[in-house]
């Protein structure tokens, strides 16, 4: 699988549609910096541990803690620990579509070194590795996908009914002792388990007076063995994990945002990028992410917050424009300068012969796994730079939501044709059958980037994109003379694929503003 993805990376360079070119001491909320807990690459596993939450171990623990209750209480499994071995990307996607949360490493092994992924050494490097999950006991499992039930488990919080009078936290602690995992228990929680809570924040030195503000809408995941619990941060970065823990959980941030977008992949099959924060106290962690933090974590967090902000602002009481399509996939590439909005996950490209010439057998893979938006993070070392890149591309995604797939296919074909003809690598020379699609799309993308940056950072209005053959100045001129962004967006209909068509649509929508509209288009006429 890794080889396939490596082969696909150069193809992304051919898809610059909508591209923008300008451009742990956790408990005490210290800065997260590069270190052992935030290492990348493949994680290193140690020895296998005995799972205290297996049905047999929890039964033994109940007998030890409360023999009388155990004699009349028959524990039945609440969960099952399963691993799947998808043969191909389609089987992997089917598991995801069933809502199964998959991890690529076993949950009952020591983690000697954290990382972004793990691959079972018994499997070929190009094969999809075993995928591990904890599912409610009795869940229907796909008969045509290889799987193995590793264990039946009992997790007290997941039980439909629990016998009265049993101290289940004491039973859990006893299960840790019986399985040789007593050293994992926290001394201060031997009497009572804790519910993790805290705050995850990020710093943009150029905004909010340099003070940390919340990392909004990201998923905080905790687990100890097969005991999982997760929640989303609120808009201010606060979270409270639903379950209680007696030992130090492993904390991770999953960039699967509650607004409906995912930031992935780690160049492997995962629904969204994971950034591990390592083990932390059972009552929770606070963390501050800064530009000096681990690079991947900072980029993911900055792009996530920029996207959360953009989605929030699309509302009727603010920008009043279309929100990008649901389940948007955003990829971040550290060694690529350009960003793009190819909308591959939403079905563009795959039926075009020109694309087939380059993608060939990879067309089905694109439909399943490639991104809607790519963010080129190279040389973008500030929150502001990543913010600009992200809102530019998401403005294109909103345009796509209104204009549709056919419009976007033509947009992409223009960019590819310009590239193949050896023209300007950015946006061609403005000639060709579909140049007008690019013209309208980029006018909008740069206009939105500049105005949203001005909203956030103040000062003079930025001028990104003003030197190209298309003219974002047209939208800016109208905006500065009373048009709202919502009014301008309303004109970006499927039939508006040239400057003349844009002028005609604006005149039809706003005839009372004919003088201003005619003036600005005359000013920027070729």
N, C-alpha and C positions, 0 to 999 in steps of 0.2 A: 504493500500500500504506500509506503514512504517513497518508493521509486516512482510510482505513478504520479504522486503529488509533485515530486521534484520535476518530472517531465512537464507538468502543467504550468509551473511557475512562469516560464518564458512566454507562454500564451497570454498571460494576463497583461504583458507589456503591449500586446496588440489590441487591447480593449480600453483605450483611454477615454471612453465616452464620458462627457461631463467632467473631464479632468481639470483640476486646478493646478497651475504651475507656479504661481507666485507663492510664492510662499517662502535584633528586634526585641527591642525591649517594648513589647506591645502593651503591657498592662498599664503603663503610665503614659500612653499616647505619645511615645517618642516617634521620631521620623523612622520610616521603614527604609533601611538601606540595604545594599547588596550584601548578602551573607549566606550562611549555610541554609537557613530556613527558606531563602528565596532563590536557591540555585535552580538552573534550568537544564534542559536536556533530559536524559532518561534517569528516572529515580533509581536508587540502589536499595534493594530489599535485603533484609537479614533473615533470621530463622523464622519458621512458622510458630505461631503462638496458639495456645488453647483458647478458644472463644468462650468467654464466660456466659454469653447469651444463648449458647446452644440449649435446646430443650433439656437434654440430659444434665447439663451442668446447673441450670437454674432449678431443676427438680431436686438435685442433690443439695443445693444451697438452701432451698425451702425446707427440706428435711432437717438440715443442721440448725437453722434459725428457729423454726417453729414445728417441731415434730408432731404436735397435736394437730395443728392445722393441716400439715402435710398428709396426715393419715386420712383426711376427709376431703382433700383438695387434689383433684387430678388436673395437672397442667396440660393444656393442649397447645400446639404450636400457633403462634400468632403470625410468624413470618417464615419465609424460606430464603436461604442463601443460595443463589443460582449463578451459574456462569454460562454464557452463550458463545458460540463460535460461528459468527456469520461467515458464509463463504465468499460474499462479495458485498459491494456497496449497497446494492438493492436490499439485501437481507438486513444489513445494518440499519438502513433507513426505515424499514418496516418495524424494527424493534423500537426505534425512536417514535414512530407514529403511534405506537401503542402506549406512549407515555412512560416508558420504562427508563428510569435514570440509570445510565450505564457508566461504569468506571473501568479503566483498562488495567487495573491491578488488583490483586487479592486483598481482602480487608483484614485478614488474620495473620499478617506478616509484619515483622519489624520494618520500619522505614529508616534505613541508615543514612540516606541522603535524599532530600526532597528533589522533585523535578516536575517537568510538565507532562511526562508520559512514562509508560512502561511497556515493554514488549516481551512476551513470554519467550525465553531463549530456546524452548523446544520447537517453536514454530519458525517457518521461513520468514526472513525479514520483510518480504513483500506481501505476506499474508496478513489479514486482519487478526489482531491478537484476541485472546479470550476477553470477553466483556462481562464484568461482574455486577450483580444487582441484588438488592434485598426487596422482595415482593411479598405482599400479603399472602399468607398461607392459603393454598387452594386456587391461586390465580391460574387462569388458562395460559398455557405455554404453547408457543407455535410448534406444531408437530414437524414441520419441514425445515426447521432451523436447529442445528445441533445444540444441545444444552445438557447441563448436568446439575442436578440438585445436590449441593455440597453439604447442606445441613438444614435441619428444622430448628427454628429459633423461638425463644420466648422473650418478648420485650414487653414489660408490664404496661407501659403507656399504650401499647397497641392492642391490648386485650379488650374484647367487647365487654366482658364482665370480669370482675376480680373479687375473690373471696374477701369478705370483711375481716378486719382485725389483723391483717398481715402487713408487716412493715416491709414493703417491697424494696425500699432503698437499702434496708439492711440485708435483704436477700441478694440484691445485686452486689453489694460489697463482699458478701460471703462467697459469691460465685467468683469474684476476682481472686480471693484468697485461695479457694479450692483449686483454681486453675493455674496457680503460680504467678498471677499477675498483681499481687498485692502491692508491689512497688509502684504500680501505675496509679493507685489511689492517692488522692490528695489528703494529707493529714487534717487539714481544716474542714474537710467535708466528710470525715468518717462518721459524724453524727447526722449530717444532712447533705443531700445532694444540692447542686446549684443550677439555676437556670441562666445560661449565658446571655449577657446583654452588654451593649457598649455602643461605640460610635466610630464609624469609619469616615475620615475626612480627607480632603485634598487641598493643596495650596496653589493658588494662582497669584504669583507675586504682583501681577499687574491689575488685579481686581480685588474688591472687598478689603481694601487697605492691607492686602497681603495676609489677611487672617484666614485660617482654615475654614472651609465650609463643607457641607455634607456631600459624600459620595452617594448619589441618589439612585434608588431603584435596583441596586445590584443584589445578587443572591449571596447570602452568607450561609455556608454549609459547615456543619459540625458532625464529626463522627468519632465514636470509639468502637472499634470492631464493627459489628453489623448494626449498631445503634446509630441511626442517622436522624438528623433534624436540620431543617433549613428554614430560612425566612428571607424576606427582602428588606433592605434598608428603606427608611422613609426618605422624603425629600431632603431632610437635614442630616441623613447618614446614620440615624439611630436604628438599632435592631434589638429584638428580643427573641431568642430561640425558644420554640415551644416546649422542647423536652428538657429534662433535668439530667445532670451528669455528676457522677461521683469521682471521676478521674479526668485528667486533662484531655480535652478533645483536640482533634486536629482541625484547625480552622482553614477554610479556603474561601476565596472570592470567586464566584462563577459569574462571568459577565453575560448573563442571560437576564436582560432587563425587564422589569415589570411593565415597561411601556410597550413592549412587543418587538424588540430587536435583540439580536445576539451578536456578540463580538467574538469571533473565532477565526480560524481554528488554530490550534497549536501546531499546525502542519501535520496533524494526525486526525483521526476520526473522533471528534468530540463535538457535542452540540454547541458549546461555547467555551471560550478560553477560561482556563483555571489559573489562578495565581494563589499558590499556597502561602499561608502565613505561619505554617508550622504549628506545633502544639502550644496551647495557651491555657491559662487557668480556667477552671470550670465555671466561674462566675462571669466570664466574658473578657474580651479584649477591646481596647481602643487602639486605633492606628491612624497616623497622619502620613499621607502620601505627598511627597514634594518632588520638584524637578530633580533633586539630588537622589531620590529613591531609586530602587531597582528600575532599570529602563523599561522593561516590558510591562511591569506593573503600572508605572506612571503613564505610559502611552495608553494602555487599556483603560485606566481610570479617567484620564483626560478626555479621550474620545467618548467614553460612556457618558460622562457628565455633559459633554457638549451635545450629544444626541438626546439625552434626557431633556435638556433645556430646550432643544429644537422641537421635540415632540410636544412638550408642554405648551410652547408658544403657538403651535398651530391651532389652538383652540379658538372658538368663535369670539371670545372676549379679548383676544389679542391679535395675532396675525390673521386669523380666519382664513387659512388656506388648507388644502388637503394634507392630511397626515400621510407619511409614506406608507406603502402597503404593509399589511400584517406580516409578522415573522421575517422581518428584514434581516439579511445576513451581512455583517460588516467584517471585513478582514483588514488587519493591519500588517503592513510589510515594512520591516526595518531597513531594508537595503534598496528600496525603490523610492524615487523622488515624487513621481506623479501619483495622483489619486484618480479614481474613476467611479462611474455609476453604471455598470453594464446590465444590472438587473437580471443576472443569469438565473438565480433561484426562482424568479418569477416568469421564466419562460422565454426570454428573448434569445435570439440568435440561432437556436438549434435547427431551424428548418431552412437556413440560408446556405446556398451552395458555396458562396465565398468563404463562409466560416468553416464549412465542411472541408474545404481544401486544407485548412490549417489544423482543424481539430480531429477530423477523421473519427476513429473509434472512441475518442474521448467525449463525443457529443452527449451520450447518455450520462456520463459521469458529471458533465457540466450541469445537466438538468437536476442532478441530485445534490451536488455538494458545492459548486462554486458560488461565489458571493454575488450579492446585489451591489455592494459598495466596497471599494478598496481604498484604504488610506495609506498613502506613501509617507512613512514617518522619517525617512532619511533627511537629515539636516533640520529636522523640526524638533528643537530641544526645549521649547517653551509651551506652556499651556495655550497661550494665545495662538501660536502657529498651528497647533493641533485643532484648536477650536475653529479657526478659519477654514481649515481643510474639511472638517467634518460638516459644518453647516453649509458649505458650498455644495458638497455631494448630496446631502439630505435635501437641499432645495431642488436638485435634479430628481430625487426620488419622489418628491411631491408633484413635480411636473409630470413624471411618468404616471403617477396615480390618476392624473386628470387626462393626459393625452393618450395613454394606452400603449399596448405592445407594438402595434404596427408602426406607430410614430417612432418608437424607440429603435426598432429594427432598422429603419431608414437612417436614423441618427448614427447608429453604430456603423452601418455600411459606408456612410460618408467618411467617418474617421478612418476606417480600414482602407478604403480606397485611396485616401490622401496619403496614408502611410505607404501603401504599396507603390504609389506613383512617385515616391521619393520627394514629396513636397515637405513643407514645414511639418515637423513631427508633432507639433502641438495641435493645430486645427486646420492644417492645409492652407490653401491660398484663397478660400472662399468661392471657388468655382467648382462646378460639378453638379450632378443631378440632385443630390440631397444636401447641398451646402446650406440651404435655408433652415433645415432642421437643426443643424449645429449652431447656426447664427442665433436662432431664437433661444435654444437651450442654454447657450453660454452667456448670452445677454442676461438671462434670468439668474443663472448660477452666480455670476460675479456681482450682479446688483444685490442679490440677497446676502452674499458673503460680506460685502462692504457695509451694508446697512446694519446687519446683525453685529458685526464687529464694532460699529459705531455705537450701537445700543449698549454693548457690554463695556466698552473701554472709553467711550467719549472721545473728545478731541476732534480733529479734522476728519471729515469723511475719507476713508481709505479709497485708493484709486486702482486697486487690483483689476487687471483685465482690460484697462482702458486703452492699451496700446495695440490690441489685436484688430483684425479687419472687421469684426463685428463691434457693436457699440453699446456696452452696458450704460453708457451715458444717456441713452434715450430713456430708459427706465428711471435713472436718477433724476433727470430733468423733470419728468412728470411727477415723481415722488416729492421733489422739493417744491412743486407748485400745487400740491394739495391732493394728488392721487394717493390712496392707501395701497399697501402691498397686496391686500385682498382684492382690490379693484383691478390691479395690474395682473394678478394671478388669474383672475376670472377670464382674461383674454387668451390664456394659453390653452386653447382648445385644439382638438386633433387636426383641424383644418388650417391652423395657423403655423405654416411652415416656411414663411419668408417674411422679410421686413414689410413688404407691401401688404401681405395678409394680416400682419399684426396691426398695421395702421388702420386697415379697413375694419378689423374687429373692434378696435378701440373706438373708432368713430361710430360704429353701430351700437356699441354698448353705452357710450357716453356722448351723445350728440351735442349736449349742452357745453361740452368742453372742446368743440371742434377747433377753435382758434389755437389753443395751446397744443393740441395733438398735431395739427398741421405744421405749426411752427417748429416743433422739435424734429419731426421727420424731415422737414425741408433742410434743417440745419445739418443733419447727418446723412443727407442723400449722397449717393456715390457720384 
